Every structure is written in structure tokens, then in C-alpha cells.
Amino acid sequence: MSILSPIHIVFLAAIALLVLGPKRFPEFTKMLGNSVREFRDVLNGVNPMNVDQPAAPAAPAAPEPQPLAGTAPPAEPEPAPVGASAPPAD
């Protein structure tokens, strides 16, 4: 025998209807159903924040900027002279 038989569920629903009233009972059952669904999603590893949102398409890679016509490419840094030491670090 299970812990909650159908008669137990009907009895609990009748008590909840008496306590909450006919106005708040549907709101309560909807909230309870959403909570149970979210709990199951967390147990199954589903991210509840992404369930309702469709997957966004991947953004295309931005093209590499091309130099304007008539401009010189950036200058290469000059190599350090042989035997020169780097400035002391503070």
C-alpha cells in the first residue's frame, strides 16, 4: 500500500479548499504544480532558466578589420640592441 492513496489525496484537497477558500485554492495548486515541476527539473539537471527560452543562434564571427586604402600598416616594434638590459623592475 502506498503512503498516499487516492482517498487521502481527496481528503487533503478538501481540507485545503476549506482552509484556502475557492478563490485562493486554484492559485495555490498552480503554484504547487510549478514548484514540483521546477524541483524535478533541478533533479534531472535541466536549467529552469532556459526551459521557456528557445536556443539563441550563434552570432557570426566578426570579420577582421582591414586597413584603409592608402594607409601604412602598423609599424613593427624595433628590436632591442644586443647586450642591452631591460630597465630594473620596481
Contact map, one row per residue, 1 for C-alpha under 8 A:
111010000000000000000000000000000000000000000000000000000000000000000000000000000000000000
111110000000000000000000000000000000000000000000000000000000000000000000000000000000000000
111110000000000000000000000000000000000000000000000000000000000000000000000000000000000000
011111111000000000000000000000000000000000000000000000000000000000000000000000000000000000
111111111000000000000000000000000000000000000000000000000000000000000000000000000000000000
000111111100000000000000000000000000000000000000000000000000000000000000000000000000000000
000111111110000000000000000000000000000000000000000000000000000000000000000000000000000000
000111111111000000000000000000000000000000000000000000000000000000000000000000000000000000
000111111111100000000000000000000000000000000000000000000000000000000000000000000000000000
000001111111110000000000000000000000000000000000000000000000000000000000000000000000000000
000000111111111000000000000000000000000000000000000000000000000000000000000000000000000000
000000011111111100000000000000000000000000000000000000000000000000000000000000000000000000
000000001111111110000000000000000000000000000000000000000000000000000000000000000000000000
000000000111111111000000000000000000000000000000000000000000000000000000000000000000000000
000000000011111111100000000000000000000000000000000000000000000000000000000000000000000000
000000000001111111111000100000000000000000000000000000000000000000000000000000000000000000
000000000000111111111100100000000000000000000000000000000000000000000000000000000000000000
000000000000011111111100000000000000000000000000000000000000000000000000000000000000000000
000000000000001111111000000000000000000000000000000000000000000000000000000000000000000000
000000000000000111111111100000000000000000000000000000000000000000000000000000000000000000
000000000000000111111111100000000000000000000000000000000000000000000000000000000000000000
000000000000000011011111110000000000000000000000000000000000000000000000000000000000000000
000000000000000000011111111000000000000000000000000000000000000000000000000000000000000000
000000000000000000011111111100000000000000000000000000000000000000000000000000000000000000
000000000000000110011111111110000000000000000000000000000000000000000000000000000000000000
000000000000000000000111111111000000000000000000000000000000000000000000000000000000000000
000000000000000000000011111111100000000000000000000000000000000000000000000000000000000000
000000000000000000000001111111110000000000000000000000000000000000000000000000000000000000
000000000000000000000000111111111000000000000000000000000000000000000000000000000000000000
000000000000000000000000011111111100000000000000000000000000000000000000000000000000000000
000000000000000000000000001111111110000000000000000000000000000000000000000000000000000000
000000000000000000000000000111111111000000000000000000000000000000000000000000000000000000
000000000000000000000000000011111111100000000000000000000000000000000000000000000000000000
000000000000000000000000000001111111110000000000000000000000000000000000000000000000000000
000000000000000000000000000000111111111000000000000000000000000000000000000000000000000000
000000000000000000000000000000011111111100000000000000000000000000000000000000000000000000
000000000000000000000000000000001111111110000000000000000000000000000000000000000000000000
000000000000000000000000000000000111111111000001000000000000000000000000000000000000000000
000000000000000000000000000000000011111111100000000000000000000000000000000000000000000000
000000000000000000000000000000000001111111110000000000000000000000000000000000000000000000
000000000000000000000000000000000000111111111111000000000000000000000000000000000000000000
000000000000000000000000000000000000011111111111000000000000000000000000000000000000000000
000000000000000000000000000000000000001111111100000000000000000000000000000000000000000000
000000000000000000000000000000000000000111111100000000000000000000000000000000000000000000
000000000000000000000000000000000000000011111110000000000000000000000000000000000000000000
000000000000000000000000000000000000000011111111001000000000000000000000000000000000000000
000000000000000000000000000000000000000011001111111000000000000000000000000000000000000000
000000000000000000000000000000000000010011000111111100000000000000000000000000000000000000
000000000000000000000000000000000000000000000011111110000000000000000000000000000000000000
000000000000000000000000000000000000000000000011111111000000000000000000000000000000000000
000000000000000000000000000000000000000000000111111111000000000000000000000000000000000000
000000000000000000000000000000000000000000000001111111000000000000000000000000000000000000
000000000000000000000000000000000000000000000000111111100000000000000000000000000000000000
000000000000000000000000000000000000000000000000011111110000000000000000000000000000000000
000000000000000000000000000000000000000000000000000011111000000000000000000000000000000000
000000000000000000000000000000000000000000000000000001111100000000000000000000000000000000
000000000000000000000000000000000000000000000000000000111110000000000000000000000000000000
000000000000000000000000000000000000000000000000000000011111000000000000000000000000000000
000000000000000000000000000000000000000000000000000000001111100000000000000000000000000000
000000000000000000000000000000000000000000000000000000000111110000000000000000000000000000
000000000000000000000000000000000000000000000000000000000011111000000000000000000000000000
000000000000000000000000000000000000000000000000000000000001111100000000000000000000000000
000000000000000000000000000000000000000000000000000000000000111110000000000000000000000000
000000000000000000000000000000000000000000000000000000000000011111000000000000000000000000
000000000000000000000000000000000000000000000000000000000000001111100000000000000000000000
000000000000000000000000000000000000000000000000000000000000000111110000000000000000000000
000000000000000000000000000000000000000000000000000000000000000011111010100000000000000000
000000000000000000000000000000000000000000000000000000000000000001111110000000000000000000
000000000000000000000000000000000000000000000000000000000000000000111110000000000000000000
000000000000000000000000000000000000000000000000000000000000000000011111000000000000000000
000000000000000000000000000000000000000000000000000000000000000000111111100000000000000000
000000000000000000000000000000000000000000000000000000000000000000000111110000000000000000
000000000000000000000000000000000000000000000000000000000000000000100011111000000000000000
000000000000000000000000000000000000000000000000000000000000000000000001111100000000000000
000000000000000000000000000000000000000000000000000000000000000000000000111110000000000000
000000000000000000000000000000000000000000000000000000000000000000000000011111000000000000
000000000000000000000000000000000000000000000000000000000000000000000000001111100000000000
000000000000000000000000000000000000000000000000000000000000000000000000000111110000000000
000000000000000000000000000000000000000000000000000000000000000000000000000011111000000000
000000000000000000000000000000000000000000000000000000000000000000000000000001111101000000
000000000000000000000000000000000000000000000000000000000000000000000000000000111111000000
000000000000000000000000000000000000000000000000000000000000000000000000000000011111000000
000000000000000000000000000000000000000000000000000000000000000000000000000000001111100000
000000000000000000000000000000000000000000000000000000000000000000000000000000011111110000
000000000000000000000000000000000000000000000000000000000000000000000000000000000011111000
000000000000000000000000000000000000000000000000000000000000000000000000000000000001111100
000000000000000000000000000000000000000000000000000000000000000000000000000000000000111110
000000000000000000000000000000000000000000000000000000000000000000000000000000000000011111
000000000000000000000000000000000000000000000000000000000000000000000000000000000000001111
000000000000000000000000000000000000000000000000000000000000000000000000000000000000000111
